[in-house]
Amino acid sequence: MKGIKCPICLSISVIEDFNEGEMTKCSYCKAKYTVIKERLYGLVPHGKRIGSQEDLETLMFKECIEEFDNEYLLQIMKTITDELLLRCRKK
């Protein structure tokens, strides 16, 4: 779930799906504006309990990973695997 900050009234509206560059309407002041990444916030639903800062960071990390495409994830996995192999050889 994402929130977007209105540049007019500065309130945060909840949006389910979005495409950068499309127009959206503020649910409070009804102003229309363009969706850009700088206005987006990652929101945590009330049902999910966040016990610590570490839990929040893990949740945000998982959401970030879900947005990557397959090729980028494979590139990350290869880099991590190579680094692990180097570390194992040093021991």
C-alpha positions as CSV (number, residue, x, y, z in Angstrom):
1,M,0.0,0.0,0.0
2,K,1.3,3.4,-0.9
3,G,0.5,6.9,0.2
4,I,1.0,10.0,-1.9
5,K,1.5,13.5,-0.6
6,C,-0.6,16.3,-2.1
7,P,1.6,19.3,-3.1
8,I,-1.3,21.7,-2.4
9,C,-2.6,20.7,1.1
10,L,0.3,18.4,2.1
11,S,-2.1,15.6,3.2
12,I,-1.3,12.0,2.5
13,S,-3.8,10.0,0.4
14,V,-3.8,6.2,0.2
15,I,-3.5,4.8,-3.4
16,E,-3.5,1.2,-4.3
17,D,-1.9,1.2,-7.8
18,F,-0.1,4.0,-9.6
19,N,1.9,4.8,-12.6
20,E,4.5,7.5,-12.5
21,G,3.4,10.4,-14.6
22,E,-0.3,9.8,-14.4
23,M,-2.7,12.4,-12.9
24,T,-4.4,11.7,-9.5
25,K,-6.8,13.6,-7.3
26,C,-6.3,14.5,-3.7
27,S,-9.0,12.9,-1.5
28,Y,-9.0,15.9,0.8
29,C,-8.7,19.1,-1.2
30,K,-9.7,17.6,-4.6
31,A,-6.7,19.1,-6.3
32,K,-5.3,17.3,-9.4
33,Y,-1.5,16.6,-9.6
34,T,1.0,14.3,-11.3
35,V,2.2,11.1,-9.5
36,I,6.0,11.2,-9.0
37,K,8.3,9.0,-6.8
38,E,9.2,11.9,-4.6
39,R,5.6,12.2,-3.4
40,L,5.2,8.5,-2.6
41,Y,5.4,7.0,0.9
42,G,5.5,3.3,1.8
43,L,2.6,2.8,4.3
44,V,2.2,0.0,6.8
45,P,-1.4,-1.2,7.4
46,H,-2.6,-1.1,11.0
47,G,-3.0,-4.9,11.0
48,K,0.7,-5.5,10.6
49,R,2.5,-5.3,13.9
50,I,6.0,-3.7,13.7
51,G,7.9,-4.6,16.9
52,S,11.1,-2.8,16.2
53,Q,13.0,-0.6,13.8
54,E,14.6,-3.8,12.4
55,D,11.2,-5.3,11.6
56,L,10.2,-2.1,9.8
57,E,13.5,-2.1,7.8
58,T,12.9,-5.8,6.9
59,L,9.4,-5.1,5.7
60,M,10.6,-2.1,3.6
61,F,13.4,-4.2,2.2
62,K,11.0,-6.9,1.1
63,E,8.7,-4.4,-0.6
64,C,11.7,-2.9,-2.4
65,I,12.9,-6.3,-3.6
66,E,9.4,-7.1,-5.0
67,E,9.6,-4.0,-7.3
68,F,12.8,-5.2,-9.0
69,D,12.5,-7.0,-12.4
70,N,13.8,-10.6,-12.8
71,E,17.0,-9.6,-14.7
72,Y,18.1,-7.2,-11.9
73,L,17.4,-9.8,-9.2
74,L,19.5,-12.4,-11.0
75,Q,22.3,-9.8,-11.3
76,I,22.1,-9.2,-7.6
77,M,22.1,-12.9,-6.8
78,K,25.2,-13.4,-9.0
79,T,27.1,-10.6,-7.3
80,I,26.2,-12.0,-3.8
81,T,27.1,-15.5,-4.8
82,D,30.5,-14.3,-6.2
83,E,31.2,-12.4,-2.9
84,L,30.3,-15.4,-0.8
85,L,32.6,-17.7,-2.9
86,L,35.5,-15.2,-2.4
87,R,34.9,-15.1,1.4
88,C,34.8,-18.9,1.6
89,R,38.1,-19.2,-0.3
90,K,39.8,-16.7,2.0
91,K,39.0,-18.9,5.0
